[in-house]
Amino acid sequence: MITAMDKNTALVLIDLQKGILKRVTAHPISEVLEKVVCLVEAFREKELPIVVVKVNPPGASWLKLRRDEQGILANRVVQTAMNIALPLTGFMDIMDEIKTQPS
């Protein structure tokens, strides 16, 4: 638990996307999001950096350089289906409770 924040502290939020959080988790998502929202507010109040990390979307151009990009996600039909379905379902969207900002 953070008890003090100095000017070198950053908040890094990982895998807080709607599709990921629909899975079974170790802790109730509502409690996790409540704590994340409090942290985000505290970091914004102190004008400290917040980094929101998203998983790589299937078929992303930067993955084509990776040697381990094989298997089912290498199939173009699967990639095309996922590229259509994921945005429609909101799978890749950050949870609404987390108000992201460009800065």
Secondary structure, 3 states (H helix, E strand, C coil): CCCCCCCCCCEEEECCEHHHHCCCCCCCHHHHHHHHHHHHHHHHHCCCCEEEECCCCCCCHHHHHCCCCCHHHHCHHHHHHHHHHHHHHCCCCECCCCCCCCC
